[in-house]
Amino acid sequence: MKKYLIVHPQDPTTSFLCEIYKDLPNKTVITGGGTKNELRKEICLHDRIILCGHGSPSGLFGVGQFPADNGMIIGESMVESLKLKTNALYIWCNANQYIRRHSLYGFNTAMFISETSEAVWYDFYDVEQETIKNSGRLSWCSTM
């Protein structure tokens, strides 16, 4: 049976992403704590990797959930470990740029709106967080 590793820094604005992995068997979910070295070991021990939350072309943000991560839990220092995984899921804003730059493989996402400040940044005004949350939930649930 495949072993899944999910790295999803705890954040209420990305909680809808839990739908992606909630029913997976044999999974380890990491929402915070630990070190990058511990995370590297977990990546090596698991068959499939799902990385989700807030991010940028530089990687997945730690959102203050990991000590001494300098704001980024998946970044340059994780590339070599991730190159060993050809079936990972990279689900954060602009993850497509991260995997392209590092020649990684797996399903990935471009920009998607997960909080009101992002909506305003892209000139969508008067959008409530609940609407964004429902949109995310419906989008991900309809693909599962």
HELIX and SHEET records of a PDB file:
HELIX    1   1 PRO A   12  LEU A   17  5                                   6    
HELIX    2   2 CYS A   18  TYR A   21  1                                   4    
HELIX    3   3 LYS A   36  LEU A   45  1                                  10    
HELIX    4   4 GLU A   76  MET A   78  5                                   3    
HELIX    5   5 VAL A   79  LEU A   82  1                                   4    
HELIX    6   6 ALA A   95  ARG A  101  1                                   7    
HELIX    7   7 THR A  116  TRP A  121  1                                   6    
HELIX    8   8 GLN A  129  THR A  143  1                                  15    
SHEET    1   A 5 LYS A  27  ILE A  30  0                                        
SHEET    2   A 5 TYR A   4  VAL A   7  1                                        
SHEET    3   A 5 ARG A  48  CYS A  52  1                                        
SHEET    4   A 5 ALA A  88  ILE A  91  1                                        
SHEET    5   A 5 GLY A 106  ASN A 108  1                                        
SHEET    1   B 3 GLY A  55  SER A  56  0                                        
SHEET    2   B 3 GLY A  59  PHE A  61 -1                                        
SHEET    3   B 3 MET A  72  ILE A  74 -1                                        
END                                                                             
